[in-house]
């Protein structure tokens, strides 16, 4: 795949994202930010996941809503 560098003001990118419907924005964010890792998790990662799930189940997490 051929790539090239393009310079855009961040405001233009933000305006573009705001102009899109929620589903399209979600698809873009998934494509850009979510990586799929199918390797086995380490013991440390498994422990961190257990801790996070326990905190979630106890309601000890903080909700985050995008302002876009």
Backbone as ProteinMPNN parsed JSONL, in Angstrom:
{"seq_chain_A": "XXXXXXXXXXXXXXXXXXXXXXXXXXXXXXXXXXXXXXXXXXXXXXXXXXXXXXXXXXXXXXXXXXXX", "coords_chain_A": {"N_chain_A": [[0.845, -1.186, 0.0], [0.583, 2.157, -0.853], [1.746, 5.026, 0.8], [1.409, 8.382, 2.029], [2.314, 11.555, 3.379], [0.189, 13.938, 4.898], [-0.672, 17.184, 5.755], [-2.91, 18.544, 7.971], [-5.024, 20.914, 9.577], [-5.895, 20.399, 12.982], [-8.409, 21.2, 13.748], [-9.93, 20.971, 11.418], [-10.104, 18.216, 11.134], [-11.496, 17.553, 13.462], [-13.903, 18.95, 13.005], [-14.776, 17.547, 10.742], [-15.201, 14.961, 11.854], [-17.227, 15.573, 13.703], [-19.256, 16.179, 11.95], [-20.14, 13.788, 11.0], [-22.328, 10.903, 11.239], [-23.098, 9.029, 14.242], [-22.62, 6.243, 14.021], [-20.84, 6.043, 11.853], [-18.663, 7.526, 12.851], [-17.971, 5.822, 14.974], [-17.157, 3.537, 13.548], [-14.891, 4.569, 12.267], [-13.233, 5.21, 14.485], [-12.911, 2.645, 15.566], [-11.493, 1.402, 13.492], [-9.174, 2.934, 13.426], [-8.125, 2.983, 16.089], [-8.409, 0.523, 17.449], [-6.76, -2.415, 18.015], [-6.273, -5.762, 17.081], [-5.333, -8.4, 18.992], [-4.32, -11.576, 19.131], [-2.739, -13.127, 20.65], [-1.778, -15.125, 23.504], [-2.673, -14.043, 26.802], [-0.619, -12.553, 29.34], [0.306, -13.534, 32.712], [0.273, -11.279, 34.328], [-1.384, -9.592, 32.815], [-3.765, -11.072, 32.909], [-4.309, -10.932, 35.66], [-4.681, -8.151, 35.903], [-6.939, -7.857, 34.303], [-8.834, -9.341, 35.78], [-8.952, -7.743, 38.093], [-9.934, -5.345, 36.98], [-12.455, -6.208, 36.014], [-13.695, -6.917, 38.423], [-13.796, -4.379, 39.668], [-15.489, -3.106, 37.848], [-17.865, -4.618, 38.148], [-18.474, -3.931, 40.758], [-19.182, -1.351, 40.471], [-17.229, 0.581, 40.454], [-16.056, 2.018, 38.466], [-15.408, 4.659, 36.097], [-17.593, 6.444, 34.099], [-17.28, 7.348, 30.66], [-18.0, 9.622, 28.219], [-17.905, 10.455, 24.885], [-17.378, 13.684, 23.547], [-17.94, 14.163, 20.974]], "CA_chain_A": [[0.0, 0.0, 0.0], [1.333, 3.4, -0.941], [1.344, 6.006, 1.809], [1.991, 9.712, 1.916], [2.034, 12.404, 4.527], [-0.674, 15.075, 4.615], [-0.795, 18.061, 6.911], [-4.232, 19.15, 8.114], [-5.258, 21.486, 10.899], [-6.687, 19.491, 13.81], [-9.79, 21.689, 13.749], [-10.604, 20.42, 10.243], [-10.396, 16.812, 11.435], [-12.561, 17.553, 14.473], [-15.147, 19.35, 12.324], [-15.2, 16.418, 9.902], [-15.753, 13.913, 12.714], [-18.498, 16.053, 14.258], [-20.282, 16.223, 10.905], [-20.538, 12.425, 10.663], [-23.257, 10.255, 12.158], [-22.431, 8.299, 15.318], [-22.154, 4.928, 13.558], [-19.661, 6.241, 11.02], [-17.573, 7.89, 13.766], [-17.571, 4.614, 15.692], [-16.404, 2.7, 12.613], [-13.584, 5.196, 12.07], [-12.445, 5.028, 15.697], [-12.553, 1.231, 15.669], [-10.473, 1.114, 12.487], [-7.942, 3.661, 13.728], [-7.578, 2.825, 17.427], [-8.53, -0.805, 18.041], [-5.893, -3.427, 17.427], [-6.662, -7.114, 17.45], [-4.182, -9.191, 19.435], [-4.827, -12.917, 19.421], [-1.758, -13.875, 21.439], [-2.198, -15.441, 24.867], [-2.356, -12.972, 27.739], [0.343, -12.905, 30.381], [-0.264, -13.638, 34.062], [0.019, -9.901, 34.773], [-2.562, -9.112, 32.096], [-4.925, -11.788, 33.449], [-4.589, -10.336, 36.968], [-5.23, -6.81, 35.675], [-8.293, -8.042, 33.785], [-9.682, -9.734, 36.91], [-9.136, -6.549, 38.923], [-10.817, -4.428, 36.251], [-13.808, -6.768, 35.993], [-14.227, -6.778, 39.778], [-14.122, -2.97, 39.853], [-16.661, -2.829, 37.02], [-19.025, -5.244, 38.775], [-18.769, -3.201, 41.994], [-19.551, 0.017, 40.117], [-16.116, 1.458, 40.813], [-15.44, 2.561, 37.253], [-15.866, 5.991, 35.734], [-18.16, 6.495, 32.752], [-16.712, 8.354, 29.777], [-18.787, 9.819, 27.011], [-17.235, 11.314, 23.928], [-18.076, 14.943, 23.285], [-18.173, 14.295, 19.53]], "C_chain_A": [[0.885, 1.241, 0.0], [0.836, 4.366, 0.116], [1.992, 7.346, 1.508], [1.554, 10.537, 3.111], [1.215, 13.599, 4.088], [-0.782, 15.9, 5.887], [-2.169, 18.726, 6.887], [-4.34, 19.798, 9.484], [-6.177, 20.546, 11.7], [-8.151, 19.913, 13.841], [-10.578, 21.124, 12.572], [-10.985, 18.968, 10.482], [-11.54, 16.716, 12.43], [-13.893, 17.918, 13.832], [-15.678, 18.227, 11.445], [-15.851, 15.338, 10.753], [-17.101, 14.324, 13.298], [-19.62, 16.039, 13.224], [-20.824, 14.834, 10.555], [-21.544, 11.884, 11.665], [-22.471, 9.368, 13.125], [-21.874, 6.955, 14.853], [-20.889, 5.057, 12.718], [-18.458, 6.627, 11.876], [-17.058, 6.671, 14.508], [-16.741, 3.697, 14.796], [-15.0, 3.258, 12.39], [-12.703, 4.963, 13.287], [-12.025, 3.573, 15.876], [-11.414, 0.89, 14.718], [-9.127, 1.74, 12.855], [-7.31, 3.222, 15.047], [-7.603, 1.411, 17.997], [-7.645, -1.782, 17.275], [-6.335, -4.789, 17.934], [-5.4, -7.909, 17.772], [-4.703, -10.557, 19.853], [-3.828, -13.757, 20.214], [-2.295, -14.111, 22.852], [-1.823, -14.295, 25.804], [-1.403, -13.482, 28.812], [-0.381, -13.024, 31.732], [-0.609, -12.25, 34.582], [-1.228, -9.33, 34.103], [-3.828, -9.786, 32.622], [-5.304, -11.219, 34.807], [-5.211, -8.95, 36.825], [-6.659, -6.891, 35.157], [-9.257, -8.431, 34.899], [-9.974, -8.542, 37.807], [-10.116, -5.585, 38.269], [-12.251, -4.93, 36.243], [-14.459, -6.667, 37.368], [-14.634, -5.332, 40.05], [-15.375, -2.6, 39.059], [-17.924, -3.374, 37.678], [-19.436, -4.535, 40.061], [-19.158, -1.75, 41.727], [-18.465, 1.023, 40.433], [-15.387, 2.013, 39.588], [-16.046, 3.926, 36.95], [-16.383, 5.964, 34.302], [-17.465, 7.593, 31.957], [-17.56, 8.418, 28.539], [-18.048, 10.809, 26.133], [-18.068, 12.586, 23.713], [-18.34, 15.141, 21.805], [-19.59, 13.956, 19.175]], "O_chain_A": [[1.83, 1.339, 0.782], [-0.372, 4.51, 0.306], [3.005, 7.419, 0.813], [0.551, 10.244, 3.762], [1.486, 14.207, 3.052], [-0.965, 15.352, 6.974], [-2.542, 19.382, 5.915], [-3.796, 19.275, 10.456], [-7.119, 19.973, 11.152], [-9.037, 19.065, 13.95], [-11.766, 20.829, 12.708], [-12.064, 18.532, 10.081], [-12.447, 15.9, 12.268], [-14.903, 17.263, 14.088], [-16.884, 17.98, 11.403], [-16.931, 14.851, 10.419], [-18.017, 13.506, 13.376], [-20.793, 15.903, 13.574], [-21.852, 14.719, 9.888], [-21.608, 12.348, 12.803], [-21.326, 9.003, 12.858], [-20.774, 6.572, 15.25], [-19.965, 4.257, 12.863], [-17.356, 6.121, 11.662], [-15.849, 6.498, 14.659], [-15.734, 3.143, 15.237], [-14.031, 2.501, 12.331], [-11.549, 4.561, 13.146], [-10.9, 3.301, 16.294], [-10.482, 0.176, 15.087], [-8.073, 1.148, 12.622], [-6.088, 3.098, 15.128], [-6.876, 1.129, 18.95], [-7.767, -1.947, 16.062], [-6.725, -4.934, 19.093], [-4.517, -8.066, 16.93], [-5.447, -10.671, 20.826], [-4.042, -14.95, 20.425], [-3.162, -13.377, 23.327], [-0.787, -13.653, 25.628], [-1.382, -14.667, 29.145], [-1.547, -12.649, 31.855], [-1.654, -12.057, 35.203], [-2.034, -8.661, 34.75], [-4.86, -9.13, 32.763], [-6.489, -11.037, 35.09], [-6.155, -8.612, 37.539], [-7.501, -6.076, 35.535], [-10.372, -7.914, 34.963], [-11.111, -8.348, 38.236], [-11.021, -5.069, 38.925], [-13.176, -4.143, 36.446], [-15.648, -6.364, 37.468], [-15.705, -5.087, 40.605], [-16.227, -1.86, 39.552], [-18.936, -2.677, 37.758], [-20.613, -4.535, 40.418], [-19.434, -1.002, 42.664], [-18.753, 2.199, 40.656], [-14.231, 2.426, 39.68], [-17.086, 4.287, 37.501], [-15.685, 5.509, 33.396], [-17.105, 8.636, 32.504], [-17.813, 7.406, 27.886], [-17.62, 11.869, 26.589], [-19.299, 12.548, 23.702], [-18.898, 16.164, 21.406], [-19.964, 14.012, 18.004]]}, "name": "protein", "num_of_chains": 1, "seq": "XXXXXXXXXXXXXXXXXXXXXXXXXXXXXXXXXXXXXXXXXXXXXXXXXXXXXXXXXXXXXXXXXXXX"}
